[in-house]
Amino acid sequence: MSSQKASEKVDPGVRAPQRRRGRERVAALLKAGEEVFAEKGFDAATMTEIAARAGASIGSLYQFFPTKELLADSLQSANGEALSQMLGALGDVVRGLSPAELVDRLFQDLAGFLVAHPSFVVLSDRPAGDKAQKAERRQRMRGQIATLLMAMDPPLPSGRAQRLAVIVLHLMRVSVAISGEAELPVRDDVLRDLRAMLVRQIEDGA
């Protein structure tokens, strides 16, 4: 039976495991999906390969994630939450930093995040399944960035920080996209220019 036919015979929603063994199995499947999507890309990745990477049967994979799209949606959601947690943790260490120091720390932590979540670049431009959840997470991250901007030295006024947070979040997405272009000869130079542009933007608003 093909993967497409198998996925048509199951409930189209993601099944949440209730027991520890089930949760461990789902964690292994998500980890395998993370690795395969990062290595092959979304289109080339197959559910058969993901199941094999997790040491699970294809039936077990479809039991929890009936389609490749739902598996990717779950990973996108988890990665988005991890990024929000990263921004929240930054709030404990950036108070009093200069704009340049804040941007350096932001880029440093973002680089570490991309290493820990290698599928983020591959899946970041792919439409998520739950648009309302995605919008709520994006709004929360903007608020977290605005808080960082108001905690630096000199601090940005609240209104300016909230407006600039929209720009910063989009520039973070640009940085992620550029970081994913391993074949780009001037990638590091472009990222440095992006960092300098962001520092100037913040300094102009301070």
C-alpha positions as CSV (number, residue, x, y, z in Angstrom):
1,M,0.0,0.0,0.0
2,S,1.4,3.4,-0.9
3,S,2.0,6.1,1.6
4,Q,-0.8,8.2,0.1
5,K,-3.3,5.4,0.3
6,A,-2.3,4.5,3.8
7,S,-2.8,8.1,5.0
8,E,-6.3,8.2,3.4
9,K,-7.5,5.4,5.7
10,V,-6.8,7.1,9.0
11,D,-8.1,10.0,11.0
12,P,-6.7,13.1,9.4
13,G,-5.9,14.7,12.8
14,V,-2.8,14.2,14.9
15,R,-3.3,11.7,17.7
16,A,-2.0,12.8,21.2
17,P,-0.5,9.9,23.1
18,Q,-1.9,9.3,26.6
19,R,0.8,7.0,28.0
20,R,4.5,7.5,28.6
21,R,5.5,4.9,26.0
22,G,3.3,6.6,23.4
23,R,4.8,10.0,24.2
24,E,8.3,8.6,23.9
25,R,7.4,7.1,20.5
26,V,6.0,10.4,19.3
27,A,9.2,12.2,20.5
28,A,11.3,9.7,18.5
29,L,9.2,10.2,15.4
30,L,9.4,14.0,15.7
31,K,13.2,13.8,16.1
32,A,13.5,11.6,13.1
33,G,11.2,14.0,11.1
34,E,13.4,16.9,12.2
35,E,16.5,15.1,10.9
36,V,15.0,13.9,7.6
37,F,13.3,17.2,6.8
38,A,16.6,19.1,7.5
39,E,18.6,16.7,5.3
40,K,16.2,16.1,2.4
41,G,13.8,19.1,2.5
42,F,10.1,18.8,2.9
43,D,9.2,17.6,-0.7
44,A,11.9,14.9,-0.9
45,A,11.4,13.5,2.6
46,T,9.3,10.4,2.8
47,M,7.3,9.0,5.7
48,T,8.9,5.6,5.1
49,E,12.4,7.1,5.7
50,I,11.2,9.0,8.7
51,A,9.7,5.8,10.3
52,A,12.9,3.9,9.5
53,R,15.0,6.7,11.1
54,A,12.9,6.5,14.2
55,G,13.2,2.7,14.4
56,A,9.4,2.5,14.1
57,S,7.0,0.8,11.7
58,I,5.2,2.9,9.0
59,G,1.9,2.0,10.7
60,S,3.1,3.4,14.0
61,L,4.1,6.7,12.3
62,Y,0.7,7.0,10.6
63,Q,-1.0,6.2,13.8
64,F,0.2,9.4,15.3
65,F,0.8,11.5,12.2
66,P,-1.6,10.5,9.4
67,T,0.2,12.7,6.8
68,K,3.6,14.2,6.2
69,E,1.9,17.6,6.3
70,L,0.6,17.0,9.8
71,L,4.1,15.9,11.0
72,A,5.6,19.0,9.5
73,D,2.9,21.2,11.2
74,S,3.7,19.6,14.5
75,L,7.4,20.3,14.1
76,Q,6.7,23.9,13.0
77,S,4.6,24.4,16.0
78,A,7.2,22.9,18.4
79,N,10.0,24.9,16.8
80,G,7.9,28.1,17.0
81,E,7.3,27.5,20.7
82,A,11.1,26.9,21.2
83,L,11.9,30.2,19.5
84,S,9.4,32.0,21.7
85,Q,11.1,30.3,24.8
86,M,14.5,31.5,23.5
87,L,13.2,35.1,23.4
88,G,11.7,34.8,26.8
89,A,15.0,33.5,28.3
90,L,16.8,36.5,26.7
91,G,14.8,38.8,28.9
92,D,16.7,37.6,31.9
93,V,20.1,38.6,30.6
94,V,19.8,41.7,28.3
95,R,18.8,44.4,30.8
96,G,21.1,47.3,30.4
97,L,22.9,46.1,27.2
98,S,23.6,48.5,24.4
99,P,21.8,48.1,21.0
100,A,24.9,46.5,19.5
101,E,25.2,44.1,22.5
102,L,21.5,43.2,22.3
103,V,21.7,42.4,18.6
104,D,24.9,40.4,19.1
105,R,23.2,38.3,21.8
106,L,20.0,37.9,19.7
107,F,22.0,36.7,16.7
108,Q,24.2,34.4,18.8
109,D,21.2,32.8,20.4
110,L,19.4,32.5,17.1
111,A,22.4,30.7,15.6
112,G,22.3,28.3,18.5
113,F,18.6,27.8,18.1
114,L,19.1,26.9,14.4
115,V,21.7,24.3,15.3
116,A,19.3,22.7,17.9
117,H,16.3,22.9,15.5
118,P,17.7,22.1,12.0
119,S,14.3,21.7,10.3
120,F,13.3,25.3,11.2
121,V,14.9,26.8,8.1
122,V,13.3,24.1,5.8
123,L,9.8,24.5,7.3
124,S,9.8,28.2,8.1
125,D,8.2,29.4,4.8
126,R,5.8,26.5,4.6
127,P,2.2,27.5,5.5
128,A,1.3,26.1,9.0
129,G,-1.9,24.2,9.5
130,D,-3.3,26.3,12.3
131,K,-3.2,29.9,11.2
132,A,-4.8,31.3,14.4
133,Q,-2.2,29.5,16.5
134,K,0.6,30.8,14.3
135,A,-0.7,34.4,14.5
136,E,-1.0,34.2,18.3
137,R,2.6,32.9,18.6
138,R,3.9,35.6,16.3
139,Q,2.1,38.3,18.3
140,R,3.6,36.9,21.5
141,M,7.1,36.9,20.0
142,R,6.7,40.6,19.0
143,G,5.7,41.4,22.6
144,Q,8.8,39.6,23.8
145,I,11.1,41.5,21.4
146,A,9.5,44.8,22.4
147,T,10.2,43.9,26.1
148,L,13.9,43.3,25.2
149,L,14.1,46.7,23.4
150,M,12.6,48.5,26.4
151,A,15.2,46.8,28.7
152,M,18.3,47.9,26.9
153,D,20.4,51.0,27.5
154,P,19.1,53.4,26.4
155,P,15.6,51.9,26.4
156,L,13.2,52.4,23.6
157,P,9.8,54.0,24.4
158,S,7.0,51.5,24.5
159,G,5.3,52.6,21.3
160,R,8.5,52.7,19.3
161,A,9.6,49.3,20.8
162,Q,6.3,47.7,19.7
163,R,6.7,49.0,16.1
164,L,10.3,48.1,15.8
165,A,9.6,44.6,17.2
166,V,7.6,43.9,14.0
167,I,10.7,44.9,11.9
168,V,13.1,42.9,14.2
169,L,11.0,39.7,13.9
170,H,10.9,40.0,10.1
171,L,14.7,40.6,10.0
172,M,15.1,37.5,12.1
173,R,13.2,35.6,9.5
174,V,15.5,37.0,6.8
175,S,18.5,36.0,8.8
176,V,17.2,32.5,9.1
177,A,16.6,32.3,5.3
178,I,20.1,33.6,4.6
179,S,21.6,31.2,7.1
180,G,20.0,28.3,5.2
181,E,21.9,29.3,2.0
182,A,25.0,27.3,2.6
183,E,26.1,27.7,-1.0
184,L,26.0,31.5,-0.9
185,P,29.6,32.7,-1.1
186,V,28.9,36.0,0.7
187,R,26.6,34.6,3.3
188,D,28.6,35.7,6.3
189,D,29.1,39.2,4.9
190,V,25.4,39.6,4.2
191,L,24.6,38.5,7.8
192,R,27.1,41.1,9.1
193,D,25.4,43.8,7.0
194,L,22.0,42.7,8.3
195,R,23.3,42.9,11.9
196,A,24.7,46.4,11.3
197,M,21.5,47.6,9.7
198,L,19.5,46.3,12.6
199,V,21.8,48.0,15.1
200,R,21.4,51.3,13.3
201,Q,17.6,51.0,13.2
202,I,17.5,50.4,16.9
203,E,19.9,53.2,17.7
204,D,17.9,55.6,15.6
205,G,14.8,54.8,17.6
206,A,16.5,55.1,21.0
